[in-house]
């Protein structure tokens, strides 16, 4: 991503910008289709996320936003897919915030897309992402995405995406979830985001990689 390129240059790990070319991931949406039989969607409003239980993912901001959202939407649930070393610490935080009983700790799964389809909104509160493949997976699953506006995330969703919120802003995140709570608004957002998949095709990745190789070979 461009975000990783900037990091490598600013950190001094690579000194010459001419030695870096950005080729975005080639996301093959056909590989995400599963044969898993889906049960009926939960009648309750489900906010979901997928990621390691790690500092990078900024679960405290998500939990704080969820607490605010519950004040007016008490039957909602938060589905957390993923595992990691911070699980116990995060469960204690959820208990302290009074949201533990409304969180489903799903754990790891090899069928992320099927689990995502239980969500009404997907949230990625990360402090940074090298690319954010899970964003494309959520979009492919038909789930509208709300995500922190940093690093590579706006590259994936688009810099003007309505689904972006300020990193670490729990109130802003809650407001975004509230804004897209209604089905018509969610449909509008996923339509906007689904168009982004065309920017990350395997064909596009191959074309860009071949272009890089051609320029290198031409200079030999």
Residue pairs with C-beta under 8 A, 6 or more apart in sequence:
1 22
1 24
1 130
1 131
1 151
1 152
1 155
2 22
2 152
2 155
3 128
3 129
3 130
3 151
3 152
3 155
4 22
4 130
4 131
4 152
5 17
5 20
5 22
7 13
8 14
8 20
9 15
9 17
9 20
14 20
21 208
21 212
23 205
23 208
23 209
23 212
24 131
24 155
24 199
24 200
24 204
24 205
24 208
25 131
25 133
25 136
25 200
25 205
26 200
26 201
26 202
26 203
26 204
26 205
26 206
27 133
27 136
27 140
27 197
27 200
27 201
27 202
28 201
28 202
29 136
29 140
29 197
32 113
32 137
32 140
32 141
33 113
34 111
34 113
34 114
36 111
36 114
38 114
38 117
41 117
41 118
42 77
42 118
44 75
44 76
44 77
45 73
45 75
45 76
45 77
45 120
45 181
46 76
46 77
46 78
46 79
46 118
46 119
46 120
46 121
47 66
47 69
47 76
47 77
47 78
47 79
47 119
47 120
47 121
47 123
47 177
48 78
48 79
48 80
48 81
48 115
48 116
48 118
48 119
48 120
48 121
48 122
48 123
48 143
49 57
49 59
49 62
49 78
49 79
49 80
49 81
49 82
49 122
49 123
49 124
49 125
50 81
50 82
50 112
50 115
50 116
50 122
50 134
50 137
50 138
51 57
51 81
51 82
51 124
51 126
51 134
52 82
52 83
52 84
53 59
53 80
53 82
53 83
53 84
53 85
53 86
53 87
53 90
54 84
54 85
54 86
55 86
55 127
56 126
56 127
56 128
57 124
57 125
57 126
57 127
58 125
58 126
58 127
58 148
58 167
58 168
59 80
59 86
59 90
59 93
59 125
60 93
61 125
61 148
61 167
61 168
61 169
61 170
61 173
62 78
62 123
62 125
62 170
62 173
63 78
63 90
63 93
63 94
63 97
63 99
63 103
64 97
64 170
65 123
65 125
65 170
65 171
65 173
65 174
65 177
66 76
66 78
66 99
66 102
66 103
66 174
67 97
67 98
67 99
68 170
68 171
68 174
69 76
69 174
69 177
69 178
70 76
70 99
70 102
72 178
73 181
76 102
77 102
77 103
77 104
78 99
78 102
78 103
78 104
79 103
79 104
79 106
79 115
79 118
79 119
80 103
80 104
80 105
80 106
81 106
81 107
81 108
81 109
81 112
81 115
81 116
82 106
82 107
82 108
83 107
83 108
87 105
91 100
91 105
94 100
94 103
106 115
109 115
112 134
112 137
113 137
113 140
113 141
116 122
116 137
116 138
116 141
116 143
117 141
117 142
117 143
119 138
119 143
120 143
120 181
120 186
121 143
121 144
121 145
121 146
121 177
121 180
121 181
121 186
122 138
122 143
122 144
122 145
122 146
123 145
123 146
123 147
123 173
123 177
124 132
124 134
124 135
124 145
124 146
124 147
124 148
124 153
125 147
125 148
125 167
125 173
126 132
126 147
126 148
126 150
126 151
126 153
127 148
127 150
127 167
127 168
128 150
128 151
129 150
129 151
129 152
129 153
130 151
130 152
131 152
131 155
131 156
132 147
132 152
132 153
132 156
135 145
135 147
135 153
135 156
135 157
136 156
136 196
136 197
136 200
138 145
139 145
139 190
139 193
139 194
139 196
139 197
140 197
142 190
142 194
143 190
144 163
144 180
144 186
144 187
144 189
144 190
144 193
145 157
145 163
145 189
145 190
145 193
146 163
146 164
146 165
146 173
146 176
146 177
146 180
147 153
147 157
147 163
147 164
147 165
148 164
148 165
148 166
148 167
148 168
149 164
149 165
149 166
149 167
150 167
153 164
154 161
154 164
156 196
156 200
157 163
157 164
157 193
157 196
158 192
158 193
158 196
161 192
161 193
162 189
162 192
163 176
163 180
163 189
163 192
163 193
165 172
165 173
165 175
165 176
166 172
179 185
180 186
180 189
